[in-house]
Amino acid sequence: MPEEPLAPGAADETVGGLAQLYLGNILYALEHCALSLDGEGKPLDAAFYRGIGRKLADAHGRTKRIEPQP
């Protein structure tokens, strides 16, 4: 099966780059999911998704501290 050609600029898009670009949206979606699960009476599932959000936010914070300041 032949590979489909990439869209212009798609070669620069990595999972990490896209996650960093859309981190706020991802964190919002994870919290929205957690709130929904809380409403369904599934606190352990909600905590799981909040944990993912916390790990992403912490990793982003570490990246910001490491980057050199101009």
mmCIF file of the N, C-alpha and C atoms, coordinates in Angstrom:
data_MODEL
# 
_entry.id   MODEL 
# 
loop_
_atom_site.group_PDB 
_atom_site.id 
_atom_site.type_symbol 
_atom_site.label_atom_id 
_atom_site.label_alt_id 
_atom_site.label_comp_id 
_atom_site.label_asym_id 
_atom_site.label_entity_id 
_atom_site.label_seq_id 
_atom_site.pdbx_PDB_ins_code 
_atom_site.Cartn_x 
_atom_site.Cartn_y 
_atom_site.Cartn_z 
_atom_site.occupancy 
_atom_site.B_iso_or_equiv 
_atom_site.pdbx_formal_charge 
_atom_site.auth_seq_id 
_atom_site.auth_comp_id 
_atom_site.auth_asym_id 
_atom_site.auth_atom_id 
_atom_site.pdbx_PDB_model_num 
ATOM 1   N N  . MET A 1 1  ? 0.847   -1.176 0.000  1.00 0.00 ? 1  MET A N  1 
ATOM 2   C CA . MET A 1 1  ? 0.000   0.000  0.000  1.00 0.00 ? 1  MET A CA 1 
ATOM 3   C C  . MET A 1 1  ? 0.894   1.242  0.000  1.00 0.00 ? 1  MET A C  1 
ATOM 4   N N  . PRO A 1 2  ? 0.781   2.116  -0.968 1.00 0.00 ? 2  PRO A N  1 
ATOM 5   C CA . PRO A 1 2  ? 1.646   3.295  -1.040 1.00 0.00 ? 2  PRO A CA 1 
ATOM 6   C C  . PRO A 1 2  ? 1.266   4.324  0.027  1.00 0.00 ? 2  PRO A C  1 
ATOM 7   N N  . GLU A 1 3  ? 2.297   5.031  0.508  1.00 0.00 ? 3  GLU A N  1 
ATOM 8   C CA . GLU A 1 3  ? 2.053   6.080  1.493  1.00 0.00 ? 3  GLU A CA 1 
ATOM 9   C C  . GLU A 1 3  ? 1.460   7.297  0.823  1.00 0.00 ? 3  GLU A C  1 
ATOM 10  N N  . GLU A 1 4  ? 0.563   7.958  1.535  1.00 0.00 ? 4  GLU A N  1 
ATOM 11  C CA . GLU A 1 4  ? -0.016  9.186  1.016  1.00 0.00 ? 4  GLU A CA 1 
ATOM 12  C C  . GLU A 1 4  ? 0.977   10.325 1.234  1.00 0.00 ? 4  GLU A C  1 
ATOM 13  N N  . PRO A 1 5  ? 1.055   11.263 0.303  1.00 0.00 ? 5  PRO A N  1 
ATOM 14  C CA . PRO A 1 5  ? 1.974   12.386 0.480  1.00 0.00 ? 5  PRO A CA 1 
ATOM 15  C C  . PRO A 1 5  ? 1.555   13.242 1.663  1.00 0.00 ? 5  PRO A C  1 
ATOM 16  N N  . LEU A 1 6  ? 2.546   13.825 2.336  1.00 0.00 ? 6  LEU A N  1 
ATOM 17  C CA . LEU A 1 6  ? 2.281   14.691 3.470  1.00 0.00 ? 6  LEU A CA 1 
ATOM 18  C C  . LEU A 1 6  ? 1.827   16.063 2.997  1.00 0.00 ? 6  LEU A C  1 
ATOM 19  N N  . ALA A 1 7  ? 0.988   16.670 3.784  1.00 0.00 ? 7  ALA A N  1 
ATOM 20  C CA . ALA A 1 7  ? 0.554   18.033 3.483  1.00 0.00 ? 7  ALA A CA 1 
ATOM 21  C C  . ALA A 1 7  ? 1.740   18.966 3.673  1.00 0.00 ? 7  ALA A C  1 
ATOM 22  N N  . PRO A 1 8  ? 1.735   20.117 3.016  1.00 0.00 ? 8  PRO A N  1 
ATOM 23  C CA . PRO A 1 8  ? 2.833   21.072 3.187  1.00 0.00 ? 8  PRO A CA 1 
ATOM 24  C C  . PRO A 1 8  ? 3.020   21.426 4.660  1.00 0.00 ? 8  PRO A C  1 
ATOM 25  N N  . GLY A 1 9  ? 4.261   21.348 5.135  1.00 0.00 ? 9  GLY A N  1 
ATOM 26  C CA . GLY A 1 9  ? 4.574   21.664 6.526  1.00 0.00 ? 9  GLY A CA 1 
ATOM 27  C C  . GLY A 1 9  ? 4.350   20.512 7.479  1.00 0.00 ? 9  GLY A C  1 
ATOM 28  N N  . ALA A 1 10 ? 3.752   19.422 7.037  1.00 0.00 ? 10 ALA A N  1 
ATOM 29  C CA . ALA A 1 10 ? 3.446   18.308 7.922  1.00 0.00 ? 10 ALA A CA 1 
ATOM 30  C C  . ALA A 1 10 ? 4.697   17.575 8.368  1.00 0.00 ? 10 ALA A C  1 
ATOM 31  N N  . ALA A 1 11 ? 5.762   17.645 7.584  1.00 0.00 ? 11 ALA A N  1 
ATOM 32  C CA . ALA A 1 11 ? 6.991   16.958 7.965  1.00 0.00 ? 11 ALA A CA 1 
ATOM 33  C C  . ALA A 1 11 ? 7.561   17.531 9.255  1.00 0.00 ? 11 ALA A C  1 
ATOM 34  N N  . ASP A 1 12 ? 7.261   18.800 9.551  1.00 0.00 ? 12 ASP A N  1 
ATOM 35  C CA . ASP A 1 12 ? 7.752   19.439 10.761 1.00 0.00 ? 12 ASP A CA 1 
ATOM 36  C C  . ASP A 1 12 ? 6.902   19.110 11.976 1.00 0.00 ? 12 ASP A C  1 
ATOM 37  N N  . GLU A 1 13 ? 5.743   18.519 11.788 1.00 0.00 ? 13 GLU A N  1 
ATOM 38  C CA . GLU A 1 13 ? 4.823   18.261 12.880 1.00 0.00 ? 13 GLU A CA 1 
ATOM 39  C C  . GLU A 1 13 ? 5.148   16.937 13.549 1.00 0.00 ? 13 GLU A C  1 
ATOM 40  N N  . THR A 1 14 ? 5.598   17.021 14.785 1.00 0.00 ? 14 THR A N  1 
ATOM 41  C CA . THR A 1 14 ? 5.845   15.829 15.582 1.00 0.00 ? 14 THR A CA 1 
ATOM 42  C C  . THR A 1 14 ? 4.776   15.762 16.664 1.00 0.00 ? 14 THR A C  1 
ATOM 43  N N  . VAL A 1 15 ? 4.648   14.607 17.275 1.00 0.00 ? 15 VAL A N  1 
ATOM 44  C CA . VAL A 1 15 ? 3.682   14.453 18.361 1.00 0.00 ? 15 VAL A CA 1 
ATOM 45  C C  . VAL A 1 15 ? 3.989   15.453 19.466 1.00 0.00 ? 15 VAL A C  1 
ATOM 46  N N  . GLY A 1 16 ? 5.260   15.554 19.826 1.00 0.00 ? 16 GLY A N  1 
ATOM 47  C CA . GLY A 1 16 ? 5.654   16.481 20.887 1.00 0.00 ? 16 GLY A CA 1 
ATOM 48  C C  . GLY A 1 16 ? 5.378   17.925 20.524 1.00 0.00 ? 16 GLY A C  1 
ATOM 49  N N  . GLY A 1 17 ? 5.672   18.286 19.289 1.00 0.00 ? 17 GLY A N  1 
ATOM 50  C CA . GLY A 1 17 ? 5.439   19.650 18.848 1.00 0.00 ? 17 GLY A CA 1 
ATOM 51  C C  . GLY A 1 17 ? 3.961   20.004 18.838 1.00 0.00 ? 17 GLY A C  1 
ATOM 52  N N  . LEU A 1 18 ? 3.149   19.082 18.347 1.00 0.00 ? 18 LEU A N  1 
ATOM 53  C CA . LEU A 1 18 ? 1.708   19.322 18.328 1.00 0.00 ? 18 LEU A CA 1 
ATOM 54  C C  . LEU A 1 18 ? 1.138   19.363 19.745 1.00 0.00 ? 18 LEU A C  1 
ATOM 55  N N  . ALA A 1 19 ? 1.611   18.473 20.610 1.00 0.00 ? 19 ALA A N  1 
ATOM 56  C CA . ALA A 1 19 ? 1.133   18.469 21.993 1.00 0.00 ? 19 ALA A CA 1 
ATOM 57  C C  . ALA A 1 19 ? 1.485   19.781 22.688 1.00 0.00 ? 19 ALA A C  1 
ATOM 58  N N  . GLN A 1 20 ? 2.679   20.291 22.421 1.00 0.00 ? 20 GLN A N  1 
ATOM 59  C CA . GLN A 1 20 ? 3.068   21.562 23.028 1.00 0.00 ? 20 GLN A CA 1 
ATOM 60  C C  . GLN A 1 20 ? 2.224   22.707 22.483 1.00 0.00 ? 20 GLN A C  1 
ATOM 61  N N  . LEU A 1 21 ? 1.987   22.685 21.185 1.00 0.00 ? 21 LEU A N  1 
ATOM 62  C CA . LEU A 1 21 ? 1.195   23.732 20.552 1.00 0.00 ? 21 LEU A CA 1 
ATOM 63  C C  . LEU A 1 21 ? -0.229  23.770 21.096 1.00 0.00 ? 21 LEU A C  1 
ATOM 64  N N  . TYR A 1 22 ? -0.816  22.598 21.295 1.00 0.00 ? 22 TYR A N  1 
ATOM 65  C CA . TYR A 1 22 ? -2.210  22.509 21.723 1.00 0.00 ? 22 TYR A CA 1 
ATOM 66  C C  . TYR A 1 22 ? -2.351  22.092 23.184 1.00 0.00 ? 22 TYR A C  1 
ATOM 67  N N  . LEU A 1 23 ? -1.334  22.322 24.003 1.00 0.00 ? 23 LEU A N  1 
ATOM 68  C CA . LEU A 1 23 ? -1.359  21.857 25.389 1.00 0.00 ? 23 LEU A CA 1 
ATOM 69  C C  . LEU A 1 23 ? -2.558  22.403 26.161 1.00 0.00 ? 23 LEU A C  1 
ATOM 70  N N  . GLY A 1 24 ? -2.851  23.671 26.008 1.00 0.00 ? 24 GLY A N  1 
ATOM 71  C CA . GLY A 1 24 ? -3.994  24.246 26.717 1.00 0.00 ? 24 GLY A CA 1 
ATOM 72  C C  . GLY A 1 24 ? -5.293  23.543 26.358 1.00 0.00 ? 24 GLY A C  1 
ATOM 73  N N  . ASN A 1 25 ? -5.485  23.269 25.082 1.00 0.00 ? 25 ASN A N  1 
ATOM 74  C CA . ASN A 1 25 ? -6.690  22.574 24.628 1.00 0.00 ? 25 ASN A CA 1 
ATOM 75  C C  . ASN A 1 25 ? -6.736  21.148 25.170 1.00 0.00 ? 25 ASN A C  1 
ATOM 76  N N  . ILE A 1 26 ? -5.591  20.490 25.189 1.00 0.00 ? 26 ILE A N  1 
ATOM 77  C CA . ILE A 1 26 ? -5.520  19.117 25.694 1.00 0.00 ? 26 ILE A CA 1 
ATOM 78  C C  . ILE A 1 26 ? -5.851  19.094 27.179 1.00 0.00 ? 26 ILE A C  1 
ATOM 79  N N  . LEU A 1 27 ? -5.267  20.023 27.948 1.00 0.00 ? 27 LEU A N  1 
ATOM 80  C CA . LEU A 1 27 ? -5.540  20.072 29.388 1.00 0.00 ? 27 LEU A CA 1 
ATOM 81  C C  . LEU A 1 27 ? -7.015  20.367 29.652 1.00 0.00 ? 27 LEU A C  1 
ATOM 82  N N  . TYR A 1 28 ? -7.594  21.268 28.870 1.00 0.00 ? 28 TYR A N  1 
ATOM 83  C CA . TYR A 1 28 ? -9.015  21.573 29.007 1.00 0.00 ? 28 TYR A CA 1 
ATOM 84  C C  . TYR A 1 28 ? -9.858  20.315 28.754 1.00 0.00 ? 28 TYR A C  1 
ATOM 85  N N  . ALA A 1 29 ? -9.543  19.600 27.686 1.00 0.00 ? 29 ALA A N  1 
ATOM 86  C CA . ALA A 1 29 ? -10.313 18.401 27.338 1.00 0.00 ? 29 ALA A CA 1 
ATOM 87  C C  . ALA A 1 29 ? -10.177 17.324 28.411 1.00 0.00 ? 29 ALA A C  1 
ATOM 88  N N  . LEU A 1 30 ? -8.972  17.169 28.959 1.00 0.00 ? 30 LEU A N  1 
ATOM 89  C CA . LEU A 1 30 ? -8.780  16.182 30.023 1.00 0.00 ? 30 LEU A CA 1 
ATOM 90  C C  . LEU A 1 30 ? -9.592  16.544 31.266 1.00 0.00 ? 30 LEU A C  1 
ATOM 91  N N  . GLU A 1 31 ? -9.610  17.817 31.634 1.00 0.00 ? 31 GLU A N  1 
ATOM 92  C CA . GLU A 1 31 ? -10.397 18.233 32.802 1.00 0.00 ? 31 GLU A CA 1 
ATOM 93  C C  . GLU A 1 31 ? -11.888 18.100 32.530 1.00 0.00 ? 31 GLU A C  1 
ATOM 94  N N  . HIS A 1 32 ? -12.307 18.422 31.309 1.00 0.00 ? 32 HIS A N  1 
ATOM 95  C CA . HIS A 1 32 ? -13.719 18.258 30.949 1.00 0.00 ? 32 HIS A CA 1 
ATOM 96  C C  . HIS A 1 32 ? -14.120 16.784 31.071 1.00 0.00 ? 32 HIS A C  1 
ATOM 97  N N  . CYS A 1 33 ? -13.270 15.914 30.607 1.00 0.00 ? 33 CYS A N  1 
ATOM 98  C CA . CYS A 1 33 ? -13.500 14.470 30.715 1.00 0.00 ? 33 CYS A CA 1 
ATOM 99  C C  . CYS A 1 33 ? -13.586 14.060 32.185 1.00 0.00 ? 33 CYS A C  1 
ATOM 100 N N  . ALA A 1 34 ? -12.666 14.571 33.000 1.00 0.00 ? 34 ALA A N  1 
ATOM 101 C CA . ALA A 1 34 ? -12.657 14.229 34.420 1.00 0.00 ? 34 ALA A CA 1 
ATOM 102 C C  . ALA A 1 34 ? -13.929 14.710 35.116 1.00 0.00 ? 34 ALA A C  1 
ATOM 103 N N  . LEU A 1 35 ? -14.379 15.920 34.785 1.00 0.00 ? 35 LEU A N  1 
ATOM 104 C CA . LEU A 1 35 ? -15.618 16.426 35.386 1.00 0.00 ? 35 LEU A CA 1 
ATOM 105 C C  . LEU A 1 35 ? -16.809 15.558 34.998 1.00 0.00 ? 35 LEU A C  1 
ATOM 106 N N  . SER A 1 36 ? -16.833 15.129 33.756 1.00 0.00 ? 36 SER A N  1 
ATOM 107 C CA . SER A 1 36 ? -17.907 14.259 33.291 1.00 0.00 ? 36 SER A CA 1 
ATOM 108 C C  . SER A 1 36 ? -17.886 12.928 34.040 1.00 0.00 ? 36 SER A C  1 
ATOM 109 N N  . LEU A 1 37 ? -16.704 12.373 34.210 1.00 0.00 ? 37 LEU A N  1 
ATOM 110 C CA . LEU A 1 37 ? -16.579 11.107 34.933 1.00 0.00 ? 37 LEU A CA 1 
ATOM 111 C C  . LEU A 1 37 ? -16.963 11.265 36.402 1.00 0.00 ? 37 LEU A C  1 
ATOM 112 N N  . ASP A 1 38 ? -16.613 12.396 37.006 1.00 0.00 ? 38 ASP A N  1 
ATOM 113 C CA . ASP A 1 38 ? -17.049 12.671 38.379 1.00 0.00 ? 38 ASP A CA 1 
ATOM 114 C C  . ASP A 1 38 ? -18.572 12.667 38.447 1.00 0.00 ? 38 ASP A C  1 
ATOM 115 N N  . GLY A 1 39 ? -19.203 13.314 37.463 1.00 0.00 ? 39 GLY A N  1 
ATOM 116 C CA . GLY A 1 39 ? -20.662 13.370 37.416 1.00 0.00 ? 39 GLY A CA 1 
ATOM 117 C C  . GLY A 1 39 ? -21.304 12.006 37.233 1.00 0.00 ? 39 GLY A C  1 
ATOM 118 N N  . GLU A 1 40 ? -20.575 11.083 36.628 1.00 0.00 ? 40 GLU A N  1 
ATOM 119 C CA . GLU A 1 40 ? -21.076 9.718  36.434 1.00 0.00 ? 40 GLU A CA 1 
ATOM 120 C C  . GLU A 1 40 ? -20.773 8.833  37.638 1.00 0.00 ? 40 GLU A C  1 
ATOM 121 N N  . GLY A 1 41 ? -20.172 9.418  38.661 1.00 0.00 ? 41 GLY A N  1 
ATOM 122 C CA . GLY A 1 41 ? -19.843 8.633  39.856 1.00 0.00 ? 41 GLY A CA 1 
ATOM 123 C C  . GLY A 1 41 ? -18.626 7.743  39.665 1.00 0.00 ? 41 GLY A C  1 
ATOM 124 N N  . LYS A 1 42 ? -17.672 8.184  38.861 1.00 0.00 ? 42 LYS A N  1 
ATOM 125 C CA . LYS A 1 42 ? -16.451 7.409  38.606 1.00 0.00 ? 42 LYS A CA 1 
ATOM 126 C C  . LYS A 1 42 ? -15.224 8.218  39.018 1.00 0.00 ? 42 LYS A C  1 
ATOM 127 N N  . PRO A 1 43 ? -15.049 8.431  40.328 1.00 0.00 ? 43 PRO A N  1 
ATOM 128 C CA . PRO A 1 43 ? -13.950 9.278  40.783 1.00 0.00 ? 43 PRO A CA 1 
ATOM 129 C C  . PRO A 1 43 ? -12.561 8.725  40.472 1.00 0.00 ? 43 PRO A C  1 
ATOM 130 N N  . LEU A 1 44 ? -12.393 7.421  40.463 1.00 0.00 ? 44 LEU A N  1 
ATOM 131 C CA . LEU A 1 44 ? -11.077 6.853  40.143 1.00 0.00 ? 44 LEU A CA 1 
ATOM 132 C C  . LEU A 1 44 ? -10.702 7.101  38.688 1.00 0.00 ? 44 LEU A C  1 
ATOM 133 N N  . ASP A 1 45 ? -11.679 6.975  37.792 1.00 0.00 ? 45 ASP A N  1 
ATOM 134 C CA . ASP A 1 45 ? -11.418 7.264  36.382 1.00 0.00 ? 45 ASP A CA 1 
ATOM 135 C C  . ASP A 1 45 ? -11.103 8.747  36.192 1.00 0.00 ? 45 ASP A C  1 
ATOM 136 N N  . ALA A 1 46 ? -11.850 9.613  36.901 1.00 0.00 ? 46 ALA A N  1 
ATOM 137 C CA . ALA A 1 46 ? -11.602 11.054 36.821 1.00 0.00 ? 46 ALA A CA 1 
ATOM 138 C C  . ALA A 1 46 ? -10.193 11.370 37.297 1.00 0.00 ? 46 ALA A C  1 
ATOM 139 N N  . ALA A 1 47 ? -9.777  10.754 38.393 1.00 0.00 ? 47 ALA A N  1 
ATOM 140 C CA . ALA A 1 47 ? -8.435  10.989 38.929 1.00 0.00 ? 47 ALA A CA 1 
ATOM 141 C C  . ALA A 1 47 ? -7.358  10.554 37.937 1.00 0.00 ? 47 ALA A C  1 
ATOM 142 N N  . PHE A 1 48 ? -7.613  9.486  37.200 1.00 0.00 ? 48 PHE A N  1 
ATOM 143 C CA . PHE A 1 48 ? -6.665  9.012  36.197 1.00 0.00 ? 48 PHE A CA 1 
ATOM 144 C C  . PHE A 1 48 ? -6.418  10.095 35.141 1.00 0.00 ? 48 PHE A C  1 
ATOM 145 N N  . TYR A 1 49 ? -7.491  10.682 34.617 1.00 0.00 ? 49 TYR A N  1 
ATOM 146 C CA . TYR A 1 49 ? -7.344  11.711 33.586 1.00 0.00 ? 49 TYR A CA 1 
ATOM 147 C C  . TYR A 1 49 ? -6.765  13.003 34.142 1.00 0.00 ? 49 TYR A C  1 
ATOM 148 N N  . ARG A 1 50 ? -7.098  13.330 35.381 1.00 0.00 ? 50 ARG A N  1 
ATOM 149 C CA . ARG A 1 50 ? -6.479  14.504 36.004 1.00 0.00 ? 50 ARG A CA 1 
ATOM 150 C C  . ARG A 1 50 ? -4.987  14.271 36.216 1.00 0.00 ? 50 ARG A C  1 
ATOM 151 N N  . GLY A 1 51 ? -4.615  13.035 36.507 1.00 0.00 ? 51 GLY A N  1 
ATOM 152 C CA . GLY A 1 51 ? -3.196  12.698 36.653 1.00 0.00 ? 51 GLY A CA 1 
ATOM 153 C C  . GLY A 1 51 ? -2.429  12.891 35.354 1.00 0.00 ? 51 GLY A C  1 
ATOM 154 N N  . ILE A 1 52 ? -3.042  12.524 34.244 1.00 0.00 ? 52 ILE A N  1 
ATOM 155 C CA . ILE A 1 52 ? -2.415  12.744 32.936 1.00 0.00 ? 52 ILE A CA 1 
ATOM 156 C C  . ILE A 1 52 ? -2.221  14.237 32.711 1.00 0.00 ? 52 ILE A C  1 
ATOM 157 N N  . GLY A 1 53 ? -3.252  15.023 32.997 1.00 0.00 ? 53 GLY A N  1 
ATOM 158 C CA . GLY A 1 53 ? -3.153  16.469 32.832 1.00 0.00 ? 53 GLY A CA 1 
ATOM 159 C C  . GLY A 1 53 ? -2.063  17.066 33.709 1.00 0.00 ? 53 GLY A C  1 
ATOM 160 N N  . ARG A 1 54 ? -1.965  16.598 34.944 1.00 0.00 ? 54 ARG A N  1 
ATOM 161 C CA . ARG A 1 54 ? -0.937  17.087 35.863 1.00 0.00 ? 54 ARG A CA 1 
ATOM 162 C C  . ARG A 1 54 ? 0.463   16.762 35.348 1.00 0.00 ? 54 ARG A C  1 
ATOM 163 N N  . LYS A 1 55 ? 0.647   15.547 34.839 1.00 0.00 ? 55 LYS A N  1 
ATOM 164 C CA . LYS A 1 55 ? 1.961   15.157 34.293 1.00 0.00 ? 55 LYS A CA 1 
ATOM 165 C C  . LYS A 1 55 ? 2.334   16.031 33.092 1.00 0.00 ? 55 LYS A C  1 
ATOM 166 N N  . LEU A 1 56 ? 1.379   16.287 32.203 1.00 0.00 ? 56 LEU A N  1 
ATOM 167 C CA . LEU A 1 56 ? 1.646   17.139 31.045 1.00 0.00 ? 56 LEU A CA 1 
ATOM 168 C C  . LEU A 1 56 ? 1.997   18.564 31.478 1.00 0.00 ? 56 LEU A C  1 
ATOM 169 N N  . ALA A 1 57 ? 1.234   19.108 32.424 1.00 0.00 ? 57 ALA A N  1 
ATOM 170 C CA . ALA A 1 57 ? 1.492   20.473 32.896 1.00 0.00 ? 57 ALA A CA 1 
ATOM 171 C C  . ALA A 1 57 ? 2.851   20.561 33.592 1.00 0.00 ? 57 ALA A C  1 
ATOM 172 N N  . ASP A 1 58 ? 3.183   19.556 34.407 1.00 0.00 ? 58 ASP A N  1 
ATOM 173 C CA . ASP A 1 58 ? 4.482   19.546 35.090 1.00 0.00 ? 58 ASP A CA 1 
ATOM 174 C C  . ASP A 1 58 ? 5.630   19.465 34.080 1.00 0.00 ? 58 ASP A C  1 
ATOM 175 N N  . ALA A 1 59 ? 5.473   18.613 33.074 1.00 0.00 ? 59 ALA A N  1 
ATOM 176 C CA . ALA A 1 59 ? 6.519   18.479 32.055 1.00 0.00 ? 59 ALA A CA 1 
ATOM 177 C C  . ALA A 1 59 ? 6.693   19.791 31.299 1.00 0.00 ? 59 ALA A C  1 
ATOM 178 N N  . HIS A 1 60 ? 5.599   20.468 31.017 1.00 0.00 ? 60 HIS A N  1 
ATOM 179 C CA . HIS A 1 60 ? 5.671   21.759 30.327 1.00 0.00 ? 60 HIS A CA 1 
ATOM 180 C C  . HIS A 1 60 ? 6.403   22.777 31.201 1.00 0.00 ? 60 HIS A C  1 
ATOM 181 N N  . GLY A 1 61 ? 6.121   22.762 32.488 1.00 0.00 ? 61 GLY A N  1 
ATOM 182 C CA . GLY A 1 61 ? 6.804   23.669 33.408 1.00 0.00 ? 61 GLY A CA 1 
ATOM 183 C C  . GLY A 1 61 ? 8.298   23.416 33.462 1.00 0.00 ? 61 GLY A C  1 
ATOM 184 N N  . ARG A 1 62 ? 8.692   22.153 33.461 1.00 0.00 ? 62 ARG A N  1 
ATOM 185 C CA . ARG A 1 62 ? 10.127  21.821 33.453 1.00 0.00 ? 62 ARG A CA 1 
ATOM 186 C C  . ARG A 1 62 ? 10.778  22.289 32.167 1.00 0.00 ? 62 ARG A C  1 
ATOM 187 N N  . THR A 1 63 ? 10.092  22.154 31.055 1.00 0.00 ? 63 THR A N  1 
ATOM 188 C CA . THR A 1 63 ? 10.637  22.606 29.767 1.00 0.00 ? 63 THR A CA 1 
ATOM 189 C C  . THR A 1 63 ? 10.854  24.105 29.784 1.00 0.00 ? 63 THR A C  1 
ATOM 190 N N  . LYS A 1 64 ? 9.916   24.848 30.330 1.00 0.00 ? 64 LYS A N  1 
ATOM 191 C CA . LYS A 1 64 ? 10.033  26.301 30.378 1.00 0.00 ? 64 LYS A CA 1 
ATOM 192 C C  . LYS A 1 64 ? 11.218  26.736 31.251 1.00 0.00 ? 64 LYS A C  1 
ATOM 193 N N  . ARG A 1 65 ? 11.509  26.015 32.337 1.00 0.00 ? 65 ARG A N  1 
ATOM 194 C CA . ARG A 1 65 ? 12.626  26.371 33.207 1.00 0.00 ? 65 ARG A CA 1 
ATOM 195 C C  . ARG A 1 65 ? 13.963  26.074 32.555 1.00 0.00 ? 65 ARG A C  1 
ATOM 196 N N  . ILE A 1 66 ? 13.992  25.073 31.667 1.00 0.00 ? 66 ILE A N  1 
ATOM 197 C CA . ILE A 1 66 ? 15.238  24.648 31.017 1.00 0.00 ? 66 ILE A CA 1 
ATOM 198 C C  . ILE A 1 66 ? 15.598  25.542 29.837 1.00 0.00 ? 66 ILE A C  1 
ATOM 199 N N  . GLU A 1 67 ? 14.587  26.054 29.125 1.00 0.00 ? 67 GLU A N  1 
ATOM 200 C CA . GLU A 1 67 ? 14.839  26.853 27.923 1.00 0.00 ? 67 GLU A CA 1 
ATOM 201 C C  . GLU A 1 67 ? 15.621  28.118 28.297 1.00 0.00 ? 67 GLU A C  1 
ATOM 202 N N  . PRO A 1 68 ? 16.649  28.460 27.514 1.00 0.00 ? 68 PRO A N  1 
ATOM 203 C CA . PRO A 1 68 ? 17.410  29.675 27.791 1.00 0.00 ? 68 PRO A CA 1 
ATOM 204 C C  . PRO A 1 68 ? 16.566  30.913 27.564 1.00 0.00 ? 68 PRO A C  1 
ATOM 205 N N  . GLN A 1 69 ? 16.770  31.895 28.424 1.00 0.00 ? 69 GLN A N  1 
ATOM 206 C CA . GLN A 1 69 ? 16.039  33.159 28.308 1.00 0.00 ? 69 GLN A CA 1 
ATOM 207 C C  . GLN A 1 69 ? 16.790  34.094 27.366 1.00 0.00 ? 69 GLN A C  1 
ATOM 208 N N  . PRO A 1 70 ? 16.069  34.837 26.498 1.00 0.00 ? 70 PRO A N  1 
ATOM 209 C CA . PRO A 1 70 ? 16.741  35.740 25.538 1.00 0.00 ? 70 PRO A CA 1 
ATOM 210 C C  . PRO A 1 70 ? 17.377  36.944 26.223 1.00 0.00 ? 70 PRO A C  1 
# 
